[in-house]
Amino acid sequence: MHYSQNELVLLYNSDNAKDRKTLAYALTVTPKINRQEINSVRISNTMFGMLLDKLEIDAKQLVNKADPYYQTYVKGKDMAAEDWYSILVNRPTLLRCPVALYRNKAILCETPSDVLKLTGSKALA
């Protein structure tokens, strides 16, 4: 995946309504959006590491712990960052999405309007 600081990179799941709304908000930040739909692209090791660094979190914090696969097969296991990366690459729906990266800042968007925090914009009421 190519990364340019002048474009907003959005990792999202197009099957999820919250993620689609986040994409809509992202379009108000900049028309230059590098859309990374997690079901159709593979997150590179480099991008994964950069996201973790910019988010200042460890890989396990990017995992959706409510997902049934996590509950059945992963819960309670202690793994290295590389193992979490492997799990997320092979099971992209386990990634807590959306994640946005813009102008050397990253944010895990808990709500669609969170993407506006990358520029200091305020959500419209």
Secondary structure, DSSP 4 states (H G I P E B T S, - for coil): ----TTSEEEEE-TT-HHHHHHHHHHHHH-S-EEEEETTTSPPPHHHHHHHHHHHT--GGGGB-TTSHHIIIIITT----HHHHHHHHHH-GGGB-S-EEEETTEEEE-SSGGGGGGGTT-----
